Amino acid sequence: MSQTQVPPVASNDNVEAVGELPAQTLYDKCVAVAHNLWWSWHPEVVNLFRDLDPIRWRQLDHNPIALLKEFTPEALEARAGEMVLYSRINHAYRRLKEYTSSKKTWSAANAGVLGAKPVAYFSAEFGIHESMPIYSGGLGVISGDHVKSASGLGVPLVGIGLFYDQGYFRQRLDDDGYQIEEYQYTKVEDLPMQPAVSPDGEPIMVEVETRDGVLKAKVWLVQVGRVKLYLLDCDVEGNKPEDRELTSRLYGGDQRTRIRQEMVLGVGGVRALRALGITPGVYHLNEGHSAFAPLEVIRHRIHHDGMSFDDALREVAQHTVFTTHTPVPAGHDRFDANMVEEHLGPLRDQLGISHDQLMGLGRVEPQNENESFCMTVVGLKLSRRANAVSSLHGHVSRRMWAHLWPWRVEEEIPIGHITNGVHTQSWLAWQMLHLYDRHFPAGWRTQVGEADAWQSIHKVDPGELWETHNALKNLLLAFVRRRVSRQCRRRGESEESIEAARNVLDPNILTIGFGRRFATYKRADLFLSDMDRICGLLNDAERPIQIIFAGKAHPKDEPGKQLIQRISNARHDDRLKHRIVFVEDYDINVCRHLIQGVDVWLNNPRRPLEASGTSGQKVVLNGGLNLSVLDGWWAEAYDGSNGFAIGVGTSHVSDEETDHRDAEHLFRVLEEQVIPTFYQRDVDGLPLQWIKMMMNSISTLAWRFSSHRMMMDYTRSCYVPAAGGVSCDMP
């Protein structure tokens, strides 16, 4: 049996008693659960795997398949007996089977047309769990949450992506605080993947023609709850050595690597669906990386149905949804004419169009030979339903791409918005989950995208909510101390420094978190613009603050790396070193700890360059408060009682002046609102006004910024009408 295949399980599901479950059956049930990433958003199942061996669980990046490989069936049986795990294993296995086989879903009642015409969701990265590192940051995590909510709501959807065996880089900081990128190979046999097969049982291999040869890719299947995720992998025999490395790294290599990856994702992805026997009713392009996909669908319609190029384009565009995620020009892939011809030439020949016609599809001004080929422009031209990812981003996107529709006023540009949301069960700490279970109505977990499900938070005793939050805060600080002391040890620092790291930060102090990509427009160092003022706040004798930073800069982003260096080197400044820490290697695991334990989540991008942002939405679920510029999602979330705002939602034409204003407002909000509210206590030591804001944040925001709500919006406004169902206006 292949190591990537899930073994069959004997049908004795109801056996519960210790000693009555055969060792091999027990082992097979664990393996079956581990091979569906459903387990990753069910804390009771996560805890089950952790209890098998807590130390190895942590060392193996919370990978249950790698962990189970260290057990024989007999050893697992012995451990299960020792920890009384038999019924928990049976329960997890039965719940998974019931979940995947249930037909009573939201989609069955609201999106029946998709049952015969599923959604094909294309994305360059998917952030499902840290044990499967095929994501870099926000875009991937949104894709992962999108898939999880499709599974939870029963929306017929298949994911299409790439398998990166080296993933995104692991981050290490050297003695000077400078980011070093390390790439590590991921073992396929340690991942919940198996070869995808055609309806006749043959492993699938797709080919994509270019002017200089054929790119080949095998296809892997990953089960994410009810959703199948297919990943294309170019490390196959028959490819040139450099092409075998094509899908090794996420966002690695040069422009030629990027366009070849995007050819495999878009063109290869559509061909993989065809080989699988899947005929989508909707093609959802999550960002421009997959914008070649509609061209392949058009090619097939021309050759299979005898359509003209123009007719095929019109029809395919009706079934295509395009989501743009960035207002930053550098975030939109562009290629020159020669590179486009080298890679799309064979496809262009089969489309029956000229080189100039093809280039025109990727240009705002089709006849402008000096304009490069833009993937976002292709995505917008080949879709009839396009959206930004927040209300403000919608306004920015309509202005940004208005020249594509010169005959329309800006308000009529056909780019709507569906604000991003996060997958509640993935980001909610189990301590908060149990608190909600005790006080919320029965069945609330299935209604996380609805407002009524969250209003019972106001019935929770303030002391109980505060105690739960402080327990999570202590877990965060313990995690940070472990990570920071390990960083010091790796850099060869003194025992005194390592010991100081083991005791860094204080659970009684207002703790601010900042975790995201270190792009310069996100201004991670905004608070350092006035060193005397920030040092005064950090070291105030009665009301101090402390800040935890984490995040990666793109390997080619030198200014971003310098930001990290500046902040990480705060450990050498006597005024800062006990109050500011930088946690290396930001990933889903680090993010989970931060958003579950901080008091305040800081976000201060240069408005309006934050398309949406979702890390602050994760904080909401766990009772943290947001302190943010009124940009992205926070511009439509903040109501004056559910968090704190930096600025008034305006920006100056001068970036320097904007930065100066925002820094001043950041300090003023900290000094006049955040710090006083946090430290104002009643006779029992409770910050009642702060807790009231926590409750307001949860009740007003948790449902609105849920990926279940987001998925329902996509289904009603985009998927159903694109598949031929009753249309609904996009917000």
N, C-alpha and C positions, 0 to 999 in steps of 0.2 A: 504493500500500500504506500502511495506517495505520502511524504511527510506533510504535504499541504492539504491532504484530504481529511475530512472529518470522518472518523470511524462510525459504523452503525452501532446503535445502542439497543440492547435487549429491551423488550417491552414489559418490564416489571416496575412501572412508574410508581405504583402504590406501596411498594415495600418501604417501610419506615424504620423498623426496629434495628437497633444496633446488632451487628453480626449476621443479619439476614440478607444484606446486599453484597453480591459477589464483587470481589476486588476489581475485576476487569470492567464490570458494568458501572461501578462507581467511577472508575477512571474515565471511561468513555463518556459518561454524562458530563463530567467536568470539562472534557475536551470539547464536547459539542457546544456547551455554553460559551467556552472561550473563543470558539470560531465564529461567533456572531457578536459584533460589536455592540449589540443591545446591552450587554453586561456593563458597558462603560458609563451608562447614565442611570444605573440602578445601584445605589450605594450599598444596599444589603448584599448584592452579589460581589461588588468590589471588596467589601469587608470579608466575605467568604474566602476569596482568593488570598487576601492579605493574611488571614488567620492561618493559612497553610504554612507560611514562613514569612513573618513580617520583615525580617532583615533582607532576605533575598528579593522579596517583593519590591522593596525600595531600590535595591541595587540593580534590578532588571528593568527599571523604568516602568514598573507597574504592568508588566507584560505577562498575562496569565499563561500563554502558550509556552513561553520560555521557562516559566516557573514549573509548569506541569512536566516538562521534559526532564526535570531534575528528580522526579519521583518515578518509582516503579508503581504499578497498580497496588502491590502489597504494601509499599511504604506509604502510599496515599491512604490506603485503608487503615493503616495503623494510626496515621495522623488524624484521620477523620474520627476514629474511635476515641483518641485522646482528647480532641477538641469538641466532641459531640457534634459532628458536622453532617451526619447522614441525612437528617431531615432537611437541613438547609440546602444540601446539594440537590436532593429530590425536588424541593420546592422551587429552586431556581430553574431546574430543567423543565419542570411542568409549566411554570409561568412563561418561559420562552416559547414552548410549543403552543400554548394557548394564545399567546400574543401574535405569533406569526400566522396562525391559522384562523384567527377571528375575522369575520366579515362585517361585524357591526362597528363601523367606523364613521367619522364625520364625513369623509369623502364619499362613502357609499350613498349617503343621503343628500349630499350637496354637489357632487361632481361626477355623477354617473357616467357622463360621456367619455371621461378619461379612462374608464375601465377597458375599453377597446382601443383607445388611442393614448397611450401613456406619454408622459413628459420625459424628454431626453434632456437632462441637465448637465451642461458642459462647464467645467471649471478647471483651471490649471493647477489648483491645489485644493485639498480637502483636509481640514483639521478636525478629525474625529476624536482622537485621543493621543496623548503624548507617546504611547508605545508604537504608534504608526506615524513616523515623522515625514509625512509628505505634504507639509504645509510650512509657510514662513510666518504668517501673522494674520491680520484681520480678515483679508479676503478668504483665506483658507478656512478660518474658524467660522465665518458666515456660511460658507459652503457646507461645512460639516453640520452646523445647526440647521441649515435648510433641509438637508437630507434626513436628519433625525426627526424634524417636525413632519416631513412628508411621511415618514414611517409611522409616527404617532397618530397622525390624522388619517392614515390609510390612503394618501394621495398616490395614485399609480405613477411612479417616477423611477427612472433609472439614472444613475450618475455616470458620467464619462470623464475620466481624468488620465493622468500619467503616473506611472510608478517610478519614483526616484529612489534608487537603491542607496544613494548617499544623502538623500533628503536635502534639507537646508543645513547650514553649518551649525556646529556647536561653538559657542562663544567662550573664549577665555581671555582674560586681561593679563598683560605682562606686568613686569615690575613698575613700568611707567604708566600703567593704567590704559594702555593702548589695546584695542580689540584685535585679537588673533582669531582667525577662522580655522576650525578643524573639521574635516569631513570624515565620516565613518560609514563603513558599509553596513547596511541592514540585512540581516539574514532572512531570506524569503521564508525559510522553514520555521522562523519564529513569528511569522505574521499570519493573520487569519485569511490567507489567500489560497485560492486553488485555480488551476487553469480553467478559463472559460471554454465551454464546448458548444459546438453548433447543435441544432436539433437532431442531427444524426450521430452525435456523440464524439465528434472529432475536435481536437484542440484547435482554437481559432488563431490564424495568422493573417494579418492584413498587410497590404503593400500599398505604398504611396509613391507614385512616379515623380521624379524631378528630371531636369535636363541632364544632370550628371550621374543618374543612376536611380535605383529603387531603394526606398527606405522600407524596411520590414519591422513589424512589431507583433509580439505575441500579446495576448489579452488575459489578464487576471480577473478573477471574480472575488469581491469582498462583500460579505453580507452585513448590512447595517440595519438591524431590526427587520422590517418588512421590505426594505429597499435594497436592490442590487447595485453595487458600485463596480464599474468595470474600469480597469487601469491598463493602459497600453505601455509596453516595455520594449525598448529597442535593443536590449542586450540579447541578441539572437544570432545564430549562425546565418551567414549569407550577407550580413551587413558589413560594411567596411569597419576597420578597427575604431575610427573616430565616430562612426555612426552607432556602434555598440555602446559608446559612452554618451550618446545623445540625451537620453533620459536619466542620466546618473544624478544630476544635480538640479535642484529647483532654482530657476532664475540664474543659472550659471552660464559661463561662456560669453561669446560675442553675439553680434546681431545675426550672424549666419546660424549660430546654434539656436537662437531664439526663433527665427522663422521656421527652422526645420522642426523644432519642438511643436510649434503651432500648426504646422502642416500635419504632423502625426495626430495631435489632439483633435483638430477640426475634421480634416479629410479622413484620416484613419479612424477617428471615433465614429463617424457616420457609417463607414464600411464595416466596422466591427458590429454595430447594431444590425446591419443588414445580414451579416453572417450569423448572428444570433437568432435571426428570425423575428426581430423586433421592428415594428413599423410605428414610429412615434406619431402622435397627432400634434405634438408641440415640440419645438426645439428652443430650449432656453439657453442663451449664451450669457454666462456670468462673466462679464468683462470682455474686452476685445480679443483676448488670447485665442478664443475658439471661433473667431468670425469667419474662418474658411469653411466651416461646416455647411452653411447654406449653399455655398458654391458647389459642393459635392452633391447635395440633395438636388440642386438644379440640374447638374450634369446627369444624374440618374433619371430625372423626369424627362429630359430631352431624349435620352437614348432608349428608355423603357416605354415611354408614353408618346413619343413622337412630337413633343411640344417644341415650340420655338423658345429661344432663350428668354425673350421678353415675357412671354406668357408664363413660362416656368418660374421666372423670377417673381412675378406678381403673385403667383399662387403660393410659392414657398414662403415668401415674406409674410403672407397672412397667417402662417403657422409658426412664425418665429418671434420670440421675445428676447429683447436685448436689455441687459442691465449694465449701466455705467457706474463705476465706483469712485472715480477720482476727478476733481477739478484741477489737479496739478498737471501741467502740460507734459512733464517728464513721465507721467504715468501711462501715457498712450503710446503704444508701440508704433514705430514708423520704419519703413524700409524703402531703399532706393529702387529705381526702375530695373536695374540689372539684377538685383537680388530677387525681385518679384518674378522676373521672367525666368531666372534660373530654376526657381522652385515651383512656380505655378504654370510654367509654359505648357507642359503636357495637359494639365487640366484645362487651360485656356483653349488649347486646340480642340479638345472634346466639347467645350462649351460653344465653339464656333464663333468666338469673338476675337477682335483684334487686341494687340497689346495696349493700344491707347484706350480702348473700351474697358479693359481690365483695370488699368491704372486709374481710369476715371471713377471706378467704383470706390476707390480708396482715397479720393481727393475731394476736398470741399469745392474746389473749382476744377471740374473735370478736364478742361483744356489747358490748365496751367502746368506746363512740362517741368517747371521748377519746384512743384509741390511733390513731396514724397507720398508714399502709400501708407495711409493710417488705418490701423485695424479697427479703431472706434468708429471711423467714418464708414467702413464696410459694414460693421454691425448695425449702425443706424440706417443705412440704405437698404439692407437686406432684411429688415424686420418692420413690422407694422405696429408693434407694441414695444415701446422703449420706456425705461424708467430710471430715474435717479434713486438714491437710497435715503433721502430725507427731504423734507419740504424745502428747506433752504437750498440743498443741493439741486433740487429740481429747478429752482429759479436760476442758479448759477449755470446749470447745464443748458437750459434753454438759451441763455445769453451766450454761452460759450460756442454752441453749435448752430446759432441762428442763421449763419450764412448758408447752411445746407438748404434752407427754405426761405430764400430772399423775398418771396412773394407774401410771406406771412408776418404779422406783427409778433413780437416776442412772446406775448401771452398765448398765442395759438401754435407755438412750436410743439410738435407732437412728442414731447418727452414729459411723462408724468412723474410721479414719485410713489414709492412704497418704502416706508421707513424700515430700516433694519431692526431686527429683534434677536434675542438670544434664547437658546434652548434651556428652559427653566431647570429641568432635572439634571442637566450636565453641570450647571454652575452653582446650584443651590447646595450649601453645606448640609450634611445629613442632620446636624444638630438643629438647624433652622427648619429642615423638613419635618422633623419630629415635633417641633414646636407648632408648626402649621397644622400638622395632622391632629394635634390635640385640640386645636381651637377653631379650625376651619370646617365648613360643612363636609359631610361625606361626599366623596367623589370629586373634590376640588382639583385633584391632580389632573383630571381629564378636561378641566375647564380653565386652564392657566391663561388662555388668551381672551378670557371674558372678565369684565370688571367685577361682577358680583362675587367671584371666587375669592377676591382679595380683601373685601371690606371688613372681614372679621378680625383683621389685624388690630383694629381699634378696640377690640374686646380683650386683647391679651394684657395681662398684668404688666405694667411698665418694668417692674423689678425683674420679672421673668425674661422679658425681651433683652434687658440690659445684661443680665447674667449670661444669657446665651451668647450675646455679642462678645462679651469679655472672654468667654471660654474660647471662642474662635480667634480672638486677638492674641491670646496666649499661645495658641497653636501656631499662629503665624510667626510670632517672635521666636518660638523654639525652632521653627523651620529656618528662619533667616539666620539665626545664630549658628546652626549646623552648617549652612551653606557658606557663610562668610568666614567662619573659622577654617573650613576646608580650603577656601580660596587663599587664605593667609598661609596655610601649611604648604600648599602647592607652590606658592611663590617663594618659599623658604624664609618667611619672616620669623622674627624672634618668638620665643615661647611667650614672652610678655604680650606681644601683639595677638598671638593666637588665643591666649587666655582672655584678653580684652574683648576679642570677637565673640567668645563664648558667652559673654555677659552684656553684649551691646544691646541698646534700646531698653526702654522701661515700659511695662504694661500699663502704668498709671498715667502716662503722658499721651497727649493728643498725637495720634499717628496718622500721617498722610502718606498715601501711596501714589506712585507714578510709574506706570508700566505700559510701554508701547514702542513702536519703531522709532529710532532716534533720527528722524528726518529733521532738518533745521527748522522747517515751518512749524513743527510741533513745540519748539522753544522749551526744551527740557530745562534749560538754564535760566529761564526768565527771572526766577527769584534771586539769582546770583547777581542781578544788575545793581543791587544795593547791598553790599556785603555787611556793612555796619547794621543795617536794619534787620537782615535775616539772622545775623548772629545774635542780635538782641532778642528776637523771637525764639530762636532755638534754645537759648540759655537763660531765659527769664527764670528768676528764682521761684516764682509762684505758679506761673502758667506756661511752661515750656512746650515746644513742639518737637517732633522728630519725623524724618522723611525717609522712606524706602524707595529706591529707584531700581528699575530693571528695564531692559530693552536692548535690542540689537540695531546696529546700523548696517545698511547694505554694504557688502564687501567693497564696492567701488565708491561709496559715499564718504569721502575724506572729511568733509565738515561734520558729518554725523559722528564719525569716529572721534573727532576732536571734542565734541560735546560729551561723549561718554568719558573720555579721558579727564576732562575738566571736573566732572562730577565725581568720578571714582577716586580721583586724587584728593578729594575733600578729607579722606582718611588721614592725610598728612598734616592737616591744619588743626591745631589744638582747639580752635574755636568751633570746629565743625565735626570732628572725628567721632564724637560720642552720640551725635544726633543725626548723621546722614550716612546711609549705607547703600552700596550698589550690589545687587544680587546678579551674578553672572548667568548667562545662558537662559534667557527668558523663553519660556515655552508654555504649553497649556498647563503643565503642572505648577510652575512658578506663578502663572497668572491665577490659577485656582486658589492658591494659598493667599495671594495678595488681596484679591477681590472679596474673599470670604472673611478677612480679618482686619482690614483697615477701618479707621474711623471715617476718614475722608479720602475721596479719590480726586486727584488733581488732574485737570486737563486744560492746557492753555495754548491751543494752536493759534496761528495767525488767521483770524477770520477773513474770508469764508472758505478756507482750504481744507477743513475737516468735513469730508463728504457725509459721514454719519458718526462713526465711532461706536463701538459696542462694549468696550471694557466697563464704562460707567454703568451700563445697563445691568451688567452682571453684579456690580456692587449693590445695586438697588435690592436685588433678591435677598441679600444677606444682611440688610440693615445699615449698610454704609451710606454716607451722604456724598453727593457730588459737589465739587467746587470747580466750576468750568466756565470757560468763555462760552457765550451764547452762539454756538456754532453747531452744525450737524444736528444730531438728535436732541441735544440739550436746548437748542433754540425753540423747539416745540414741546419740551418736557417741563421746563422750569416754570413754576407758578408763584414763587415767592415764599412758599411754605414747605417745599419738599427738597430743599438743598440751597446752594449758594451760587450766585452768578458773578463772573468777572466781567466788568464793563456793562454797557447798556445795549449791546448788539449792533454797534457801529464800528467802522474802522477808518483810519485816515489814509489818504492817497499815498502818504509816505510810510513805508514799513518801519522806519526808525521812529517816527512819531507814534505809530500804532503800538510798537513794542514799549515805548516809554509810558504811554497812557495805561496799557494793560498791566505793566509791572506795578505802577502806582496803585491801580485799583485792586490788584491781587493783594498787596500788602494791607491796604485799607480794609478789605473784606476780612482778611485774617484777623487784624487787630480789633475791628469793631463788631464783627459778627461771629465768625467761626470760633475763635478762642474763648471769648466771654460766654458764649452759649454752652460750649463743651464743659467749661469748668464751673458753671453756676450749678450748685448742688442743693438738694433739700436736706432735711435733717437725717434722712436715711442714706445720704450720699448719692442720690440719683439725680442726673441732669434731666429733669422732667421736660424742659422745653426741647432739648436735643432729642429725647426719646419720642416726643410728639412729632418732630420733623421726620424721624425715622419711619414712624407709622404712616405719615402723610406720603412719604416717598414710596413706600411699599404699596399703599392702596391706590395711588394715582398712576404709578409708573410700571409696576411689575407686569400687569396684563397688557398695557399698551405697547410695551417693548419686548414682548414675547415673540419668539420665532413661530409659535403656533398662530398668533395673530397675523404675523407677516406671511406665513404660508397660506392662511385663509384669504388674505388680500390678493396674493399672486393667483391663487386658484380661481377666485371669483372674477377678478379684473383682467387676468391675462390668459390663464390656461384654458378655462372653459370656453371663452369666446374664440381663442385661437384654434381649438379643436373642433369648432363648429357648434358649440352650445350657445345658450342665451348670453348675450353680451352684457357687460356691467362696466360702468365708467370707472376709469382708474382715478384714484385720489390725486 
